[in-house]
Amino acid sequence: MKKVPIHTHAEIGAISLIKIQPEILGVQVWEPDYFALEDHRTLFVALQRAYQRNPDFDEFAVISELESMGVLEKIGGKDAASDILNAHCHRRSDIILEMANEYRLDLIDYRAYRRTIQLIEENESELRNAQCDIRELADKIAHTCLVRNAEVSTAKDIASKLIDQMEGKDQRPCFSTGLVYLDRTLKGGMHGGELLTVASESGGGKSIFMVQAAVANLMENKSVVYFSLEMDKTDIFERMVAHHANLPVRTAEEYKISHGRELGTISNSIIALQKMPLIIVDDILDLPSLLAEAHRLHTLGKADVIIIDYLQIIESDNNDNREQQVSEIARRLKNLATKLKVPVVTGSQLNDEGKVRESRAIKQHSNQLIFIKHTGEKSMIFVDKNRRGPRNYTFPITMDGEISKLKE
């Protein structure tokens, strides 16, 4: 095993100072790969998760995160974690922030050394045979010192990737909305790293759209996390069963009297759905807890698609006016999609004028904004914003509330 530069003292010191003064994570840029040692990186991720849940966390919250991640024993148990977390015994002060930043800069330098070594090793054969583009390699090495984890790509890299996509060699994964025409309009469906917002009046089909998208992805064996902020998890699951079975879920009395033949189909759908990678969360309303849980489930490989029903019910953690609160919620949901590289789907209410509440803020942060509109007996999907294709695009649908399905 070849030696690589690791600043063990700085890694332990940084973790300990963050535990003492968690606000460090809010005022400085920190990334998990600053930490070369796996145990330290795991501890840092636990600190991040604890901070997302409560910006004023303590040691016990970090230990709890490690337990929920299933890695506490892997890093040596509570005593080993506590030794690192309590390596420093200072009180909170501006000096702590300065010390943490010094450690941070040291760790960035050491990460740069590791990245440089990796680049040289990856290009060693070309270097020895005088076939390496020295300028391109030098540019990539120069970028190893950047504070943020930005992926550095030359024009040559980008062009090659585009050609591969055009030739079908590098196809990006897409996630279905459950509507064929809409998927085509979105260039294959929903995409990782993007926020899709579906808007309608109350009872206009937002939840139906999200249930349909959830079932479509479950049928493709993609894991789905459904945050239900309005309905009980059993009600959401019932809607999914009805959609899957293409039959309404009825009462026990109805099955006894007149719909007994449907019971087998419904039972089969229940059995099928309970085997699928689905998690429904209905006991979280505040934004920090929702984001923390989404991160946790994604870390466990259980969040290929994240659905949040719906945006205006989320409780914000700031005291701004409602439009500013919603703007911040939409921005952080977009950041969630970007960071986890998964599609995030949410809903928004329409106001009495048929516009999205806090529309400017929501439209700004959404990659796609979809309306479900109803005029008399006619219903339609209207694509208002689409960063991947045509917008101001309309196609007719019918809405069947009994089986939670939008039909093209």
C-alpha positions in Angstrom: 0.0 0.0 0.0 1.6 3.3 -1.1 1.8 6.1 1.4 -0.4 9.1 0.9 -0.3 12.4 2.8 -2.7 12.3 5.8 -2.9 15.1 8.4 -4.3 13.0 11.3 -3.9 15.8 13.9 -5.8 18.2 11.7 -8.6 15.7 11.1 -9.1 14.9 14.8 -8.8 18.6 15.7 -11.4 19.7 13.1 -13.9 17.1 14.2 -13.5 18.0 17.9 -13.8 21.8 17.2 -17.0 21.3 15.2 -18.5 19.3 18.1 -17.7 22.2 20.4 -19.0 24.9 18.1 -21.4 23.4 15.5 -22.0 26.8 13.8 -18.6 26.2 12.1 -20.6 24.1 9.6 -22.8 27.0 8.8 -20.1 29.6 8.2 -17.3 27.6 6.6 -17.2 25.2 3.6 -16.5 21.7 4.7 -16.6 18.5 2.7 -16.3 14.8 3.8 -13.3 14.1 1.5 -11.2 16.6 3.4 -10.8 13.6 5.8 -8.6 10.9 4.4 -9.2 8.4 7.2 -12.5 6.5 6.9 -13.4 6.6 10.6 -12.8 10.4 10.6 -14.9 10.8 7.5 -17.7 8.8 9.0 -17.6 10.9 12.2 -17.7 14.1 10.1 -20.8 12.9 8.1 -22.5 12.2 11.5 -21.6 15.7 12.6 -23.2 17.1 9.4 -26.4 15.0 9.9 -26.7 16.1 13.5 -26.3 19.7 12.4 -29.0 19.3 9.8 -31.4 18.0 12.5 -30.4 20.6 15.2 -27.8 23.3 14.6 -27.0 23.3 18.4 -26.3 19.5 18.7 -24.2 17.8 21.3 -22.0 14.7 21.6 -25.0 12.5 22.3 -26.7 13.6 19.1 -23.5 12.6 17.1 -23.4 9.2 18.8 -27.1 8.7 18.0 -26.4 9.5 14.3 -23.6 7.0 14.2 -25.9 4.4 15.7 -28.7 5.2 13.2 -26.1 5.0 10.3 -25.1 1.5 11.7 -21.4 2.4 11.8 -20.8 3.1 15.5 -19.1 -0.3 16.2 -17.2 0.0 12.9 -15.3 3.0 14.2 -14.6 1.4 17.6 -17.8 2.1 19.6 -18.8 5.0 21.8 -15.5 5.3 23.6 -13.5 5.6 20.4 -15.9 8.2 19.0 -16.0 10.1 22.3 -12.1 10.3 22.4 -12.0 12.0 19.0 -15.0 14.3 19.7 -13.5 15.5 22.9 -9.9 15.9 21.7 -10.2 19.6 22.4 -11.7 21.0 25.6 -12.1 24.7 24.6 -15.1 26.9 25.2 -17.1 28.4 22.3 -15.4 31.6 21.0 -14.2 33.3 17.8 -10.8 31.7 18.4 -12.5 28.3 17.8 -13.7 29.5 14.4 -10.1 30.6 13.5 -8.6 27.4 14.7 -11.2 25.3 12.7 -10.4 27.4 9.6 -6.7 26.7 10.0 -7.4 23.0 10.2 -9.7 23.3 7.2 -7.0 24.9 5.0 -4.5 22.3 6.1 -6.9 19.5 5.2 -7.6 21.1 1.8 -3.8 21.2 1.1 -3.5 17.5 2.1 -6.5 16.6 -0.1 -4.8 18.5 -3.0 -1.6 16.3 -2.5 -3.7 13.2 -2.6 -5.6 14.2 -5.7 -2.3 15.2 -7.4 -0.8 11.8 -6.7 -4.0 10.2 -8.1 -3.9 12.2 -11.3 -0.2 11.4 -11.8 -0.8 7.7 -11.2 -3.7 7.7 -13.6 -1.6 9.3 -16.3 1.7 7.6 -15.6 1.7 5.4 -18.6 1.0 8.3 -21.0 3.6 10.5 -19.2 6.3 7.8 -19.6 5.4 7.4 -23.3 5.3 11.1 -24.0 1.6 10.9 -24.9 0.1 12.9 -22.1 -1.4 16.4 -22.7 0.8 18.2 -20.1 -1.2 21.4 -20.2 -4.5 19.6 -19.5 -2.9 17.6 -16.7 -1.3 20.8 -15.2 -4.7 22.5 -15.3 -6.4 19.6 -13.4 -3.6 19.6 -10.8 -4.0 23.3 -10.3 -7.7 22.7 -9.6 -6.9 20.2 -6.8 -6.5 23.2 -4.4 -10.0 24.5 -4.9 -12.0 24.8 -1.7 -15.2 23.2 -3.1 -15.5 19.8 -4.7 -16.1 21.0 -8.2 -15.5 18.4 -10.9 -12.9 19.8 -13.3 -13.6 19.0 -16.9 -11.9 20.3 -20.0 -13.7 21.2 -23.2 -12.3 17.9 -24.6 -13.9 16.0 -21.7 -17.3 17.7 -22.1 -17.3 17.2 -25.9 -16.5 13.5 -25.5 -19.3 13.0 -23.0 -21.8 14.8 -25.3 -20.8 12.6 -28.2 -21.2 9.5 -26.1 -24.7 10.6 -25.1 -25.6 11.3 -28.7 -24.3 7.8 -29.8 -26.2 6.2 -26.9 -23.0 5.0 -25.1 -23.5 7.1 -22.0 -27.2 7.3 -21.3 -28.2 9.2 -18.2 -30.7 7.4 -15.9 -34.2 8.8 -16.2 -37.1 8.5 -13.8 -40.7 8.2 -15.1 -43.5 10.6 -14.1 -45.9 7.8 -15.0 -47.1 9.8 -18.0 -45.6 8.9 -21.4 -46.2 12.2 -23.2 -44.8 14.1 -20.3 -41.7 11.9 -20.1 -41.0 12.6 -23.7 -41.4 16.3 -23.2 -38.9 16.1 -20.3 -36.4 14.2 -22.5 -36.9 10.8 -21.0 -38.6 11.8 -17.7 -37.3 13.2 -14.5 -33.5 13.5 -14.1 -31.2 13.3 -11.1 -30.3 16.6 -9.5 -33.5 18.3 -10.6 -36.6 19.7 -8.8 -39.9 19.1 -10.5 -42.9 21.0 -9.1 -46.5 20.0 -10.0 -49.2 22.7 -9.3 -52.9 22.5 -9.1 -55.9 23.8 -7.2 -56.9 22.0 -4.0 -58.1 18.5 -5.0 -56.8 19.1 -8.5 -54.5 16.1 -8.7 -51.1 17.0 -7.2 -51.1 14.0 -4.9 -52.4 11.8 -7.7 -49.5 12.9 -9.9 -47.0 12.2 -7.1 -48.5 8.8 -6.3 -48.4 7.9 -10.0 -44.8 8.9 -10.3 -44.0 6.9 -7.1 -45.6 3.7 -8.4 -44.0 4.1 -11.9 -40.5 4.2 -10.3 -41.3 1.4 -7.9 -42.3 -0.8 -10.8 -38.8 -0.1 -12.3 -37.2 -1.2 -9.0 -36.2 2.3 -8.0 -36.3 3.1 -4.3 -38.8 5.9 -3.4 -39.1 8.0 -0.3 -42.5 9.7 0.0 -42.8 12.5 2.5 -46.5 13.0 3.2 -47.1 16.2 5.1 -50.9 16.2 4.7 -52.1 12.7 4.6 -51.6 9.6 6.9 -49.1 7.1 5.5 -51.9 4.5 5.3 -54.0 6.8 3.1 -51.0 7.3 0.7 -50.4 3.5 0.6 -54.1 2.9 -0.1 -53.9 5.3 -3.1 -50.8 3.5 -4.4 -52.7 0.1 -4.1 -55.7 1.5 -6.0 -53.4 2.9 -8.7 -51.5 -0.4 -9.0 -54.6 -2.5 -9.0 -56.6 -0.1 -11.3 -59.4 -0.6 -8.8 -60.6 1.5 -5.8 -60.0 0.2 -2.3 -63.4 -0.4 -0.8 -64.8 -1.0 2.7 -65.2 -4.5 4.2 -69.0 -4.1 3.9 -68.7 -3.3 0.1 -66.6 -6.4 -0.5 -69.1 -8.6 1.3 -72.1 -7.2 -0.5 -71.2 -6.5 -4.1 -67.5 -6.3 -4.9 -66.0 -9.5 -3.6 -64.5 -10.4 -7.0 -62.2 -7.4 -6.7 -60.7 -8.4 -3.4 -58.1 -10.8 -4.9 -56.7 -8.1 -7.3 -56.5 -5.6 -4.4 -54.7 -8.2 -2.2 -52.2 -9.0 -4.9 -51.4 -5.3 -5.3 -50.9 -5.0 -1.5 -48.5 -7.9 -1.6 -46.6 -6.6 -4.6 -46.2 -3.1 -3.2 -45.1 -4.2 0.2 -42.2 -6.0 -1.4 -41.1 -2.8 -3.3 -38.4 -0.4 -2.0 -40.9 2.2 -0.7 -40.7 4.3 2.5 -43.5 6.6 3.4 -42.8 9.3 6.1 -45.7 11.1 7.6 -44.4 12.5 10.9 -42.0 15.2 9.7 -43.2 18.7 9.0 -40.1 21.0 9.5 -37.5 21.5 6.8 -34.3 20.7 8.7 -35.7 17.3 9.9 -37.0 16.5 6.4 -33.6 17.3 4.8 -31.8 15.3 7.4 -34.0 12.3 6.9 -33.7 12.5 3.2 -29.9 12.5 3.5 -30.0 9.6 5.9 -32.1 7.4 3.7 -30.0 8.3 0.6 -26.9 7.2 2.5 -28.6 3.9 3.1 -29.4 3.5 -0.6 -33.1 3.9 -0.1 -33.8 7.2 -1.9 -33.5 7.0 -5.7 -36.5 9.3 -5.9 -37.7 11.8 -3.3 -41.3 13.0 -3.3 -42.6 15.7 -0.9 -46.3 16.3 -0.7 -46.5 19.3 -0.6 -44.3 22.4 -0.5 -46.5 24.9 1.3 -47.0 22.7 4.3 -43.3 22.5 5.1 -42.5 24.4 8.2 -39.6 26.8 7.7 -37.0 27.6 10.4 -36.7 31.3 9.7 -38.8 34.3 10.5 -39.1 35.9 7.1 -42.4 36.6 5.4 -44.2 33.7 3.8 -42.9 34.3 0.2 -39.3 34.5 1.5 -39.9 31.3 3.5 -41.3 29.4 0.5 -38.4 30.7 -1.7 -35.9 29.4 0.9 -37.8 26.0 1.1 -37.8 25.7 -2.7 -34.1 26.6 -2.9 -33.1 24.0 -0.3 -35.2 21.3 -2.0 -33.3 22.2 -5.3 -30.0 22.0 -3.4 -31.1 18.6 -1.9 -31.7 17.3 -5.5 -28.4 18.7 -6.7 -26.3 17.3 -3.8 -27.9 13.8 -3.7 -28.1 13.7 -7.6 -31.7 12.4 -7.4 -35.0 13.8 -8.7 -37.0 15.6 -6.1 -40.8 16.0 -6.8 -43.0 18.4 -4.9 -46.4 20.0 -5.2 -47.7 23.5 -4.9 -51.1 24.9 -4.4 -52.7 27.4 -6.9 -54.2 30.6 -5.5 -57.7 31.9 -6.4 -56.3 33.4 -9.6 -55.0 30.1 -10.8 -51.4 31.0 -10.2 -48.8 29.2 -8.1 -48.7 30.6 -4.6 -45.4 32.4 -4.2 -45.0 31.6 -7.9 -42.0 33.7 -8.6 -39.9 31.9 -5.9 -41.1 28.4 -6.8 -40.7 28.9 -10.5 -37.2 30.3 -10.1 -35.9 27.2 -8.2 -37.7 24.5 -10.1 -36.2 22.8 -13.1 -39.7 21.9 -14.3 -43.0 23.4 -13.3 -46.1 21.4 -14.4 -49.7 22.5 -14.0 -52.7 20.3 -13.8 -55.7 22.4 -15.1 -59.4 21.6 -15.2 -61.9 23.5 -17.3 -65.4 22.1 -17.1 -65.2 18.4 -18.0 -61.8 18.8 -19.6 -58.4 18.3 -17.9 -54.9 18.9 -19.1 -51.2 18.9 -18.3 -49.5 22.3 -19.0 -45.7 22.4 -19.0 -44.9 26.0 -17.9 -41.2 25.6 -17.3 -38.9 23.0 -18.7 -35.2 23.3 -18.8 -34.8 20.2 -20.9 -37.3 20.8 -23.8 -40.4 22.7 -24.9 -42.4 24.7 -22.5 -45.9 26.2 -22.8 -46.8 22.7 -24.0 -50.3 21.2 -23.3 -51.8 17.8 -23.6 -55.2 16.4 -22.5 -55.7 14.0 -19.6 -58.5 12.5 -17.6 -58.3 12.3 -13.9 -59.7 9.3 -12.0 -59.6 10.1 -8.3 -61.0 6.7 -7.2 -57.9 4.9 -8.5 -55.4 7.8 -8.1 -54.6 7.9 -11.8 -54.0 10.5 -14.5 -54.7 9.0 -17.9 -53.4 10.3 -21.2 
